């Protein structure tokens, strides 16, 4: 009985530590969301992209070493960098030109590291999808790798290259978080689904890279997205159904 009481007390204490850990991270994230560096257009997407809930689902903590792949214009970079600035580390990689020019030159982003500058992202002539050749990427023992709405841009070889990069960058037990626009399962490619990808295919490919699927979330489920139209159409944009998948390096 005494042992059970001690075990219960220990588990309660651990749960309290985890909760306090997350609360500290969320507080920094909320502050980052209110920062002046974010445009009104970026703020307007908060309701749809739900960054607090999404990053909580992936298990982000402010002391982690995090890699953001293909940061685009830096929507998530502007949130991750302030959260990780004091106790953690943010590394951006692949397709970083815009974020380097428009975000990392701003005060408060000096600690963000850029890697993989020798990598090539290119679309072969006549192809709808990008190839990826990774070079100059030497990150090891990261806690987390994240990519948001990018997986669909690549052909199979490019996706597999990105998954290998993520696997090699992570420590054992590290998290690989992927969010992307949902394509109907097994639907042939067509002009309307070119910026969507089958979540079942995504899971298959990432598991084949050595990852374990540990969880998924319906945070970005949209019942009114019929999965029929291009995500840039006025009736869909900002309201596309997106899958949210969390993998762990074995």
C-alpha positions as CSV (number, residue, x, y, z in Angstrom):
1,X,0.0,0.0,0.0
2,X,2.8,2.4,0.9
3,X,4.5,1.6,-2.4
4,X,1.3,2.4,-4.3
5,X,1.0,5.7,-2.5
6,X,4.6,6.6,-3.3
7,X,4.1,5.6,-6.9
8,X,0.9,7.6,-7.2
9,X,2.6,10.6,-5.7
10,X,5.6,10.3,-8.0
11,X,3.4,10.0,-11.1
12,X,1.4,13.1,-10.0
13,X,4.6,15.0,-9.5
14,X,5.8,14.1,-13.0
15,X,2.5,15.1,-14.6
16,X,2.8,18.4,-12.8
17,X,6.3,19.0,-14.1
18,X,5.2,18.2,-17.7
19,X,2.2,20.5,-17.4
20,X,4.3,23.3,-16.0
21,X,6.8,22.7,-18.8
22,X,4.1,23.1,-21.4
23,X,2.6,26.2,-19.8
24,X,6.0,27.9,-19.9
25,X,6.2,27.1,-23.6
26,X,2.7,28.2,-24.4
27,X,3.2,31.5,-22.6
28,X,6.2,32.2,-24.9
29,X,4.2,31.1,-27.9
30,X,1.3,33.5,-27.1
31,X,3.8,36.3,-26.7
32,X,5.3,35.4,-30.1
33,X,1.8,35.5,-31.7
34,X,1.4,39.1,-30.4
35,X,4.8,40.3,-31.6
36,X,4.9,43.3,-33.9
37,X,7.0,41.4,-36.5
38,X,3.9,39.5,-37.5
39,X,1.8,41.1,-40.2
40,X,-2.0,41.4,-40.0
41,X,-2.3,38.9,-42.8
42,X,-0.2,36.4,-40.7
43,X,-2.3,37.1,-37.6
44,X,-5.5,36.5,-39.6
45,X,-4.4,32.9,-40.2
46,X,-4.0,32.0,-36.5
47,X,-7.6,30.9,-36.2
48,X,-7.3,28.5,-39.1
49,X,-3.8,27.2,-38.5
50,X,-4.2,26.9,-34.7
51,X,-0.5,27.0,-33.9
52,X,-0.9,26.7,-30.1
53,X,-2.9,23.5,-30.4
54,X,-0.8,22.2,-33.2
55,X,2.6,22.7,-31.5
56,X,1.2,21.3,-28.2
57,X,0.1,18.2,-30.1
58,X,3.6,17.7,-31.4
59,X,5.0,18.2,-27.9
60,X,7.0,21.3,-28.5
61,X,9.0,22.5,-25.4
62,X,11.1,25.7,-25.2
63,X,14.3,23.8,-24.5
64,X,14.2,21.7,-27.7
65,X,16.5,21.6,-30.7
66,X,14.0,22.0,-33.6
67,X,14.4,21.8,-37.4
68,X,11.9,23.5,-39.6
69,X,12.0,22.2,-43.1
70,X,11.0,24.4,-46.0
71,X,9.9,27.4,-43.9
72,X,8.5,29.4,-46.9
73,X,7.7,32.9,-45.9
74,X,8.4,32.2,-42.2
75,X,4.9,32.0,-40.8
76,X,5.9,29.3,-38.3
77,X,9.5,30.6,-38.0
78,X,8.2,33.8,-36.4
79,X,6.5,31.7,-33.7
80,X,9.2,29.0,-33.2
81,X,12.2,31.3,-33.0
82,X,11.1,33.4,-30.0
83,X,9.9,30.3,-28.1
84,X,13.3,28.6,-28.5
85,X,15.5,31.6,-28.3
86,X,16.6,31.3,-24.7
87,X,16.7,27.6,-23.9
88,X,16.4,25.8,-27.2
89,X,17.6,26.0,-30.8
90,X,15.8,26.6,-34.1
91,X,17.4,25.5,-37.4
92,X,15.7,26.2,-40.7
93,X,16.6,24.2,-43.8
94,X,15.7,23.8,-47.5
95,X,14.1,26.6,-49.5
96,X,15.2,29.3,-47.0
97,X,15.8,32.3,-49.3
98,X,12.6,34.1,-48.4
99,X,12.9,33.6,-44.6
100,X,16.5,34.6,-44.7
101,X,15.8,37.8,-46.5
102,X,12.5,38.8,-44.7
103,X,12.6,37.3,-41.3
104,X,16.1,36.4,-40.1
105,X,17.2,40.0,-40.7
106,X,14.7,41.2,-38.1
107,X,15.7,41.9,-34.5
108,X,15.2,38.8,-32.3
109,X,16.0,36.2,-34.9
110,X,19.8,36.3,-34.7
111,X,20.0,32.9,-33.1
112,X,18.2,31.0,-35.9
113,X,20.6,28.8,-37.8
114,X,20.3,28.1,-41.5
115,X,21.7,24.8,-42.9
116,X,21.5,22.7,-46.1
117,X,22.4,25.7,-48.3
118,X,24.0,23.4,-50.8
119,X,20.7,21.5,-51.3
120,X,18.8,21.8,-54.6
121,X,15.0,22.0,-54.9
122,X,14.0,22.0,-58.5
123,X,11.2,21.0,-60.8
124,X,12.4,18.8,-63.8
125,X,11.1,20.0,-67.1
126,X,7.5,18.8,-67.7
127,X,7.0,17.7,-64.1
128,X,4.4,19.0,-61.6
129,X,6.5,18.1,-58.7
130,X,9.9,19.1,-57.2
131,X,13.0,17.0,-56.8
132,X,15.2,17.4,-53.8
133,X,19.0,16.8,-53.6
134,X,20.3,17.3,-50.1
135,X,23.7,18.7,-49.4
136,X,25.4,20.6,-46.6
137,X,23.0,19.4,-44.0
138,X,24.8,18.2,-40.9
139,X,22.2,18.4,-38.1
140,X,22.3,15.6,-35.6
141,X,20.4,14.7,-32.4
142,X,17.5,17.1,-32.9
143,X,14.5,16.7,-30.7
144,X,12.0,17.6,-33.4
145,X,11.6,18.1,-37.2
146,X,8.6,19.9,-38.5
147,X,7.2,20.6,-41.9
148,X,4.0,22.4,-42.7
149,X,2.1,22.0,-46.0
150,X,5.2,21.0,-48.0
151,X,5.1,17.2,-48.4
152,X,2.8,17.5,-51.4
153,X,5.3,19.6,-53.4
154,X,7.7,16.7,-54.1
155,X,7.8,13.6,-56.3
156,X,8.4,10.3,-54.6
157,X,12.2,10.6,-54.7
158,X,12.0,14.1,-53.2
159,X,9.7,13.0,-50.4
160,X,11.9,10.0,-49.6
161,X,15.0,12.3,-49.5
162,X,13.2,14.7,-47.1
163,X,12.2,11.8,-44.9
164,X,15.7,10.5,-44.8
165,X,17.0,13.9,-43.9
166,X,14.5,14.1,-41.0
167,X,15.4,10.7,-39.8
168,X,19.2,11.4,-39.9
169,X,18.7,14.7,-38.1
170,X,16.7,13.4,-35.2
171,X,17.9,11.6,-32.0
172,X,16.4,8.3,-31.1
173,X,12.8,9.0,-30.0
174,X,12.8,12.4,-31.7
175,X,9.6,13.6,-33.3
176,X,8.8,14.2,-36.9
177,X,5.6,16.3,-37.4
178,X,3.9,16.6,-40.8
179,X,0.9,18.7,-41.7
180,X,-0.5,18.8,-45.3
181,X,-3.6,19.2,-47.4
182,X,-5.6,16.0,-47.7
183,X,-6.1,14.2,-51.0
184,X,-8.7,11.5,-51.4
185,X,-7.1,8.0,-50.9
186,X,-5.9,6.4,-54.1
187,X,-7.2,9.2,-56.3
188,X,-5.2,9.6,-59.5
189,X,-3.2,12.9,-59.8
190,X,-5.2,15.6,-61.6
191,X,-5.0,19.5,-61.8
192,X,-7.4,19.9,-58.9
193,X,-5.5,17.8,-56.4
194,X,-1.9,18.9,-57.3
195,X,-1.4,20.6,-53.9
196,X,-2.9,17.7,-51.9
197,X,-1.4,14.4,-50.9
198,X,-2.9,11.1,-49.8
199,X,-2.3,10.7,-46.0
200,X,-2.2,6.9,-46.3
201,X,0.7,7.2,-48.8
202,X,2.4,9.7,-46.5
203,X,2.2,7.4,-43.6
204,X,3.5,4.5,-45.7
205,X,6.5,6.4,-47.0
206,X,7.5,7.9,-43.6
207,X,7.2,4.5,-42.0
208,X,9.4,3.0,-44.7
209,X,12.0,5.7,-43.7
210,X,12.2,4.0,-40.3
211,X,9.7,6.1,-38.3
212,X,6.9,4.9,-36.2
213,X,3.5,6.6,-36.4
214,X,2.6,7.5,-32.8
215,X,-0.4,9.8,-33.1
216,X,-2.6,11.8,-35.4
217,X,-4.9,14.7,-34.8
218,X,-8.1,16.1,-36.3
219,X,-7.2,19.7,-35.4
220,X,-7.3,20.6,-39.1
221,X,-10.2,18.4,-40.2
222,X,-12.7,20.4,-42.3
223,X,-15.9,18.5,-43.0
224,X,-17.0,21.0,-45.6
225,X,-13.9,20.4,-47.8
226,X,-15.1,17.8,-50.3
227,X,-11.4,17.1,-51.4
228,X,-12.5,17.9,-55.0
229,X,-10.9,21.3,-55.6
230,X,-7.5,22.9,-55.8
231,X,-6.6,24.3,-52.4
232,X,-6.1,27.8,-53.9
233,X,-9.7,28.1,-55.0
234,X,-11.6,30.8,-53.3
235,X,-14.1,28.3,-51.9
236,X,-11.3,26.2,-50.3
237,X,-8.3,28.4,-49.5
238,X,-7.8,28.9,-45.8
239,X,-10.3,26.1,-45.2
240,X,-8.7,23.0,-46.7
241,X,-8.8,19.7,-44.8
242,X,-5.3,18.9,-43.6
243,X,-3.9,15.8,-41.9
244,X,-1.7,16.2,-38.8
245,X,0.7,13.3,-38.2
246,X,3.3,12.7,-35.6
247,X,6.0,10.1,-36.0
248,X,8.9,9.0,-33.8
249,X,12.4,7.9,-34.7
250,X,12.8,4.3,-33.6
